[in-house]
Amino acid sequence: MKTLPPADCAIKTTCPYCGVGCGILATRDEAGTVSVAGDPEHPANFGRLCSKGSALGETIDLDGRMLFPEIGGKCASWDQALDLVAGKFRDAIAEHGPDSVAFYVSGQILTEDYYVANKLMKGFIGSANIDTNSRLCMASSVAGHRRAFGSDTVPGSYEDLESTDLLVLVGSNLAWCHPVLYQRIVAAKEVRPGMKVVVVDPRRTMTADFADLHLAIAPDGDAALFAGLLAYLDKTDTIDHEYVTAHCNGFDEAVAAASALSPADVSAQTGLDGDELDAFYRLFAASEKSVTLYSQGVNQSSCGTDKVNAIINCHLATGRIGKPGMGPFSVTGQPNAMGGREVGGLANMLAGHMEIERADHREMVQRFWQSPVIAGQPGLKAVDLFEAVADGRIKALWIMATNPVDSLPDADRVEAAIKTCPFVVVSDVLRETDTVRHAHVALPSSAWGEKDGTVTNSERRISRQRRFLPLPGEVKPDWWQLAAVGKRMGYGLAFDYPDAAAIFREHAALSAFENNGTRDFDIGAYAGIDSREFDSLPPFQWPQAAGAQKEDTRFFANGNFYTEDRKARFVPVAPEVPRRVSGDWPLVLNSGRVRDHWHTMTRTGKSPRLSTHIAEPFAELHPEDALEIGVRDADLVRVSNPQGEIILRSLVSPRQRKGSVFVPMHWTDQFASAARVDTLVPGITDPISGQPASKNAGVRAERFGVKLYGFAVCVEKPILDKKTDYWAIARSRAGWRVEFAHGTEIEDIAGWATRLAGLDDSGDEDTAQRLAYHDARYGQHRIAWFDGARLLAAVFVSHGPVAVSRSWAAEQLASEHADAQARFRVVAGRPANDRPDPGAIVCSCFSVGVNDIADAVVRQGCTSVDAIGKRLKAGSNCGSCRAEIRGIIDEHRVLAAE
Ligand code: SF4
């Protein structure tokens, strides 16, 4: 392992969260404290970072880390653990064949990790049973690209999003899910107000707030929307016939399929009226420079591949592809989904963007690797892979950097399958996740800051993730673990890598191997770089073939697709919206991200700052649906279907589409009693891409009746017993905050609250000063414990939702309460007059709440986001909250004018 950079030296690395791939300057001081800033020279972000990226320094402590290999929950040496893993995989293969083992990896691992995993499985074990959680994120885009282009190519660059005249965002809450890209677009629109933005999304998200046109489309109506657009473009002769004739096949068939839908059919499938459709179609036809950007709302569908091709068809038909400001643009959720695609980390791909179905590609890869075998056919895609675990076909499974017990559809069934698998290895950074707890062997992996290698962002830009922290305990990189097992399985030389640079060199060489312009992915220019050059490698966009000009890296402006005749293929799309609601399950369940959390919160859940924005899982309901089922805002609501049920806080909002309910994807059993949304998502997949339909499940929502509601803040992690029917915990600056509810009355409230606060065994209960207020008539109980001026815990219980400012109460753990008045104020749950309640936190960088912003609008006349920034600093750092600030200004502007 190479030496660490000296303290106080800013290291250029890359954010480990979303597919924007922002460059970061990370600095570690002598005491080990890490600060991060945006890298002004990185072409993805030019110095910007969102709230998640800005808070990375808060997520790298060793609390909860897995530091040693474990066998059966007990510490073991690396030799013992690796011998066992290699032996079990070897035995399963010998007895049941290569397809009896599988790897399930992740878009979080680096390209070098991915490369070694894929090589071991496909080239040496001889199976293609390696799939990745990126299957859940962008597999439909991959399939759509390959159908149309003959290759998995994103044709454009981020610049195109800024220089276009019309940006259509489909199924993408960019403001929350790709915040820095969103900020780049907002800035471009401020400079060129003539640039139009259309948002196609069933919900009125924060992204929709800055759109010129929001189309609140019916779930899964996207293919019909774009089929209707193709028919409109044909009817109005907005076709680039020259481009289509020279570079495409299948135009007539695609237009015929699209034209078979009447305008009434399109309206019925999209839920949009004629005027809305007309407005969008006219705008698209009139805007030569147009980009259609899409993400999970398109991909996570049983017709996701058709949606992608319906979008691409419109860009091919108008020749708007691969030119500045034009093209279809898929953005990936994960930081290295694209790197995984490059190395063939999906079960149906080969390394170097080669095709597993092609014998010549298989032969080429095998010859390059000099491997004994090569997988002869596609392996099991994620959902099928866990089906095979469930029915016993998979005897040994290695899960790496992902949490399928929470993130795969039909999650309870996945958990049951993992429990019955004869041998499960999990490589992770944390010791306690919902998946690690089922591992026979757990292997400690390096985390962000300890990893060294490359990632590829959504615009095909490869950037370095650099190590600036020591590897703690016996932690090892994922590629090292895989290579060590490969060696133990008898494949010595092929896995004898001294460092990540050697793997990158081999990956680059394979991309160029007998390529000669026949494959899109070619980074042969880097096949010969040495370890020093790798260390200083600046971000670059592929392709970068050896000896080629490093100019425009866009694809397809002049055709030259990667099909046999080098022409693109129009794909006829005959949309039919899958309906999964019924009388018993009348609501469509839609899932997705919130602004400040990531995946299953294993990292963001560590940051108090990120937990202030939304600290509890919720179900967003339309007011009419809520009224119908008797649910009020902040009630608890049960969302269920035949697969299971989850309990969440209700958020009643007109932003939601009537007939739909939105639930965030992040909460696991580590953070809430029952909020794993994927327990309700059926294992239905797109027949071409294998991507699960995560945004269209039929469910029922109903009020979850409780006798007692509660909220607490505690210095120590709260202890929840089985009697607590609902709970959700989050970190705060000086401890924890917890929401809870009970279906039955509690007889000894004080005793129960003491146990919750962890004070009965600690001895603190004997010495702590307890203040309490009880009103049995209204079921109100408020108890607080102090150690001198320091608040240890405060518990608030009520028959209705507890009316205490959460952010204020959480801050009391970090405040001094020197006099009796201050302590009684905590029990009363009321801020002092001179310290008004900030309300729910909107700007997590500067802890500015909704009440602060509303006050600045109404009393101080701040009516722009910049004015709020000047007054309160809110929105002036990472900018992730600017859309919300704009919404609060709009809501209160009328009051300000009065
Ligand atoms: Fe990280 Fe935010 Fe940039 Fe995504 S937008 S890469 S989460 S800083």
Residues whose N, C-alpha, C, O or C-beta is under 5 A from the ligand:
A	BS01	SF4	C15 Y17 C18 V20 G21 C22 L49 C50 K52 G53 H178 P179 V180
